[in-house]
Amino acid sequence: MLQLTSLYRYPLKSCAAEPLQRAVIDELGLHGDRRWMVVDSANGRFLTQRLLPQLGRIRASWQGDDLLLEAPGMSALQVLLPDAQSPLRGVTVWSDSLQVPDAGDAAARWVSDYLQRDCRLVQVPAGRARQVDTRYARPGEKVGFADGFPLLLIGQASLEDLSARVGRALEMLRFRPNLVVAGAHAYAEDSWKRIRIGSLELRVVKGCSRCIMTTLDPLTGARSADREPLQTLKRYRERDGEVYFGQNLIAEGQGVLECGMPVEVLL
């Protein structure tokens, strides 16, 4: 039987994962996932572990509607959810430009001090979210600050197969999924088109192309000297110049997911 075995949220884009037993799926995907982001203060360009591996050592968690930030060597900071009067800042995520609320000077100082560069912290309300690429999504389907899609699923057997090929156990969190499914054969998710978890139906819309972030240890931020697992993935998961591992999903409506729920492949 296929089963949902893990749920992960990343409240701050590129920060440490927040494991969950239960998660609400709202209009932007997993509630609270990648709704906050660090940007360059000069140009509003998004910042991630690709450039700043130490971002992965920031622990961000929800405290009601607010955000709690913690990091090595830093005092914890509670950041209030920006309100309707908060100033807007122009930011860029890949090719998308949008205006979103700035979280204020105290939050900017905290992330700037930790990252040792001039940054701002921003938040995306649902009304200012981005349209998902309409080659794969319907008009009106939105995403927050995730790279491109609301949800990412990886099969446990796929990770185990990759680990065997690399020759060492790999952490699932290198690949930053929201949903992990066990009980299927390796890469079975590549052929899925539509699944149901509990009462919620989800469309499997596009394979997830992978980058240098997969070579970072999810706990320390250290980069693997042998460029694994990206080197191995390139040998058997490359297509049209991109390396794929995992599948992007869009939920059909809203609902609740819990670890242990059965997963049904509908198509």
C-alpha positions as CSV (number, residue, x, y, z in Angstrom):
1,M,0.0,0.0,0.0
2,L,1.2,3.5,-0.8
3,Q,1.5,5.7,2.2
4,L,2.3,9.3,3.0
5,T,5.2,8.9,5.4
6,S,6.6,12.5,5.8
7,L,5.5,16.1,5.5
8,Y,7.9,19.0,5.5
9,R,7.4,22.8,5.5
10,Y,10.0,25.5,4.8
11,P,8.5,28.7,6.2
12,L,11.5,30.8,5.0
13,K,12.7,30.0,1.5
14,S,16.0,28.0,1.6
15,C,15.9,27.7,5.4
16,A,15.9,24.4,7.4
17,A,12.9,22.1,7.1
18,E,10.1,22.0,9.6
19,P,8.8,18.4,9.9
20,L,5.1,18.1,10.4
21,Q,2.7,15.3,11.3
22,R,-0.3,17.2,9.9
23,A,-0.5,20.0,7.3
24,V,-3.3,22.1,5.9
25,I,-3.2,22.5,2.1
26,D,-4.4,26.0,1.2
27,E,-4.6,28.1,-2.1
28,L,-0.8,28.3,-2.3
29,G,0.0,24.7,-1.4
30,L,1.2,23.6,2.1
31,H,0.1,26.3,4.5
32,G,3.0,28.4,5.6
33,D,5.4,26.9,3.1
34,R,7.9,29.4,1.6
35,R,5.8,32.4,2.5
36,W,8.8,34.3,3.7
37,M,12.0,35.1,1.8
38,V,15.4,36.8,2.1
39,V,16.2,39.3,-0.7
40,D,19.2,41.5,-1.6
41,S,18.3,44.9,-0.2
42,A,19.7,46.7,-3.3
43,N,17.8,45.0,-6.0
44,G,15.2,42.7,-4.4
45,R,16.7,39.6,-6.0
46,F,15.9,36.4,-4.0
47,L,18.7,34.7,-2.1
48,T,19.0,31.0,-1.5
49,Q,21.5,28.3,-0.5
50,R,22.8,28.3,-4.0
51,L,24.7,31.4,-3.1
52,L,24.5,31.4,0.7
53,P,24.7,27.8,2.1
54,Q,24.4,29.2,5.6
55,L,20.7,30.0,4.9
56,G,20.0,26.3,5.5
57,R,21.0,26.7,9.2
58,I,18.3,29.2,9.9
59,R,15.4,27.5,11.7
60,A,12.1,29.3,10.9
61,S,8.8,28.2,12.5
62,W,5.3,29.5,12.8
63,Q,4.2,31.1,16.1
64,G,0.5,31.7,15.5
65,D,0.6,34.1,12.5
66,D,4.1,35.2,13.3
67,L,7.6,33.8,12.4
68,L,10.2,32.7,14.9
69,L,13.8,32.9,13.5
70,E,16.7,31.0,15.1
71,A,20.3,30.4,13.9
72,P,23.7,29.5,15.4
73,G,25.2,32.3,17.3
74,M,22.0,34.5,17.0
75,S,19.4,35.5,19.6
76,A,15.9,34.2,18.5
77,L,13.7,36.8,16.8
78,Q,10.0,36.9,16.5
79,V,8.8,38.6,13.3
80,L,5.3,39.9,13.2
81,L,3.2,39.1,10.1
82,P,3.1,42.3,8.0
83,D,-0.2,44.1,8.0
84,A,-2.0,46.0,5.3
85,Q,-0.1,49.2,6.2
86,S,3.3,47.6,5.8
87,P,5.5,49.1,3.0
88,L,5.8,47.0,-0.2
89,R,9.1,46.0,-1.7
90,G,9.7,45.0,-5.3
91,V,11.3,41.5,-5.4
92,T,12.3,39.0,-8.1
93,V,12.0,35.2,-8.0
94,W,13.6,33.8,-11.2
95,S,11.7,35.7,-14.0
96,D,8.8,36.8,-11.8
97,S,8.7,40.3,-10.3
98,L,6.1,41.2,-7.6
99,Q,5.4,43.7,-4.9
100,V,5.2,42.2,-1.4
101,P,5.2,43.4,2.2
102,D,8.6,44.1,3.9
103,A,9.0,42.6,7.4
104,G,10.7,45.7,8.9
105,D,14.1,46.9,10.0
106,A,14.6,44.6,13.0
107,A,14.1,41.5,10.8
108,A,16.4,43.0,8.1
109,R,19.1,43.6,10.7
110,W,18.8,40.0,12.0
111,V,19.2,38.3,8.5
112,S,21.9,40.8,7.5
113,D,23.9,40.2,10.6
114,Y,23.7,36.4,10.2
115,L,24.3,36.3,6.4
116,Q,26.9,39.1,6.5
117,R,25.4,41.0,3.6
118,D,22.7,43.7,3.3
119,C,19.4,41.9,3.1
120,R,15.6,42.4,3.7
121,L,13.0,39.9,4.8
122,V,9.7,39.8,2.9
123,Q,6.4,37.9,3.1
124,V,3.9,37.0,0.5
125,P,0.2,37.1,1.3
126,A,-2.1,35.0,-0.9
127,G,-3.4,38.0,-2.8
128,R,0.1,38.9,-4.0
129,A,1.2,35.4,-5.0
130,R,2.6,34.4,-8.4
131,Q,0.7,32.6,-11.2
132,V,2.1,29.1,-11.7
133,D,3.6,28.6,-15.2
134,T,0.5,28.2,-17.4
135,R,2.2,25.5,-19.5
136,Y,1.5,23.3,-16.5
137,A,-1.2,25.0,-14.5
138,R,-4.6,26.6,-14.9
139,P,-5.0,30.4,-14.7
140,G,-5.5,31.4,-11.1
141,E,-3.4,28.6,-9.6
142,K,-0.8,30.4,-7.5
143,V,2.5,29.8,-5.7
144,G,4.3,31.8,-3.0
145,F,8.1,32.0,-3.0
146,A,8.8,28.4,-4.0
147,D,10.8,28.2,-7.1
148,G,7.9,27.3,-9.4
149,F,5.2,25.0,-8.0
150,P,3.2,24.7,-4.7
151,L,4.2,21.1,-3.7
152,L,7.1,18.7,-4.3
153,L,6.7,14.9,-3.9
154,I,9.5,12.3,-3.7
155,G,9.2,8.5,-3.4
156,Q,11.2,6.9,-0.6
157,A,12.2,4.1,-2.9
158,S,13.6,6.6,-5.4
159,L,15.9,8.0,-2.7
160,E,17.0,4.5,-1.7
161,D,17.9,3.7,-5.3
162,L,19.9,6.9,-5.7
163,S,21.7,6.2,-2.4
164,A,22.7,2.8,-3.6
165,R,24.0,4.2,-6.9
166,V,26.0,6.9,-5.0
167,G,27.3,4.4,-2.5
168,R,26.2,6.1,0.7
169,A,22.9,6.9,2.4
170,L,21.6,10.3,1.3
171,E,19.3,12.5,3.4
172,M,15.9,13.1,2.0
173,L,16.1,16.8,3.0
174,R,18.9,17.4,0.4
175,F,15.9,17.4,-2.1
176,R,13.6,19.5,0.1
177,P,10.3,17.7,-0.6
178,N,7.0,18.6,1.0
179,L,5.6,15.1,0.7
180,V,7.4,11.7,0.9
181,V,5.5,8.6,-0.2
182,A,6.6,5.0,0.6
183,G,5.4,1.7,-0.9
184,A,6.0,2.3,-4.6
185,H,8.9,1.2,-6.7
186,A,11.7,3.6,-7.4
187,Y,10.7,6.5,-9.6
188,A,7.1,5.3,-9.8
189,E,6.1,8.9,-9.3
190,D,7.4,9.8,-12.7
191,S,4.4,8.0,-14.3
192,W,1.7,9.4,-12.0
193,K,-0.7,12.0,-13.4
194,R,-3.2,12.3,-10.5
195,I,-3.2,11.0,-7.0
196,R,-5.5,11.1,-3.9
197,I,-4.3,11.4,-0.3
198,G,-7.1,11.3,2.1
199,S,-9.9,13.2,0.5
200,L,-7.6,15.6,-1.4
201,E,-6.8,15.1,-5.1
202,L,-3.5,16.4,-6.5
203,R,-2.2,16.7,-10.1
204,V,1.4,15.6,-10.9
205,V,2.4,18.3,-13.3
206,K,6.1,18.3,-13.9
207,G,9.4,16.6,-12.9
208,C,11.6,18.7,-10.6
209,S,14.9,19.8,-12.1
210,R,17.7,19.7,-9.7
211,C,20.7,22.0,-9.0
212,I,23.8,22.4,-6.9
213,M,21.7,22.6,-3.7
214,T,21.5,18.8,-3.7
215,T,25.2,18.7,-3.0
216,L,24.8,20.6,0.3
217,D,24.6,18.7,3.6
218,P,21.1,19.8,5.0
219,L,22.4,20.1,8.5
220,T,25.8,21.8,8.1
221,G,25.5,23.4,4.7
222,A,28.9,21.8,3.7
223,R,29.2,21.1,0.0
224,S,30.1,17.5,-1.0
225,A,33.6,17.4,-2.5
226,D,32.6,14.8,-5.1
227,R,29.5,16.9,-6.2
228,E,27.2,14.0,-5.3
229,P,24.4,13.2,-5.7
230,L,24.2,15.5,-8.7
231,Q,27.0,13.7,-10.6
232,T,25.2,10.4,-10.3
233,L,21.9,11.8,-11.2
234,K,23.4,13.3,-14.4
235,R,24.3,9.8,-15.5
236,Y,20.8,8.4,-15.6
237,R,18.2,11.2,-14.8
238,E,19.3,13.9,-17.3
239,R,16.9,15.0,-20.1
240,D,17.2,18.0,-22.4
241,G,20.1,19.4,-20.3
242,E,18.2,19.2,-17.0
243,V,18.5,16.6,-14.2
244,Y,15.2,15.5,-12.7
245,F,14.4,14.0,-9.3
246,G,10.9,14.2,-7.7
247,Q,7.6,15.5,-9.0
248,N,5.9,18.9,-8.7
249,L,2.2,18.8,-7.7
250,I,-0.8,21.1,-7.6
251,A,-3.6,20.4,-5.2
252,E,-7.2,20.3,-6.5
253,G,-8.8,22.5,-3.8
254,Q,-7.9,22.6,-0.1
255,G,-7.8,20.0,2.6
256,V,-5.7,18.4,5.3
257,L,-2.8,15.8,5.0
258,E,-1.5,13.7,7.8
259,C,1.4,11.3,7.9
260,G,0.2,7.7,7.6
261,M,-2.6,8.5,5.1
262,P,-3.0,6.1,2.2
263,V,-2.0,7.4,-1.2
264,E,-4.1,6.3,-4.2
265,V,-2.9,6.6,-7.8
266,L,-5.9,7.7,-9.9
267,L,-4.2,8.1,-13.3
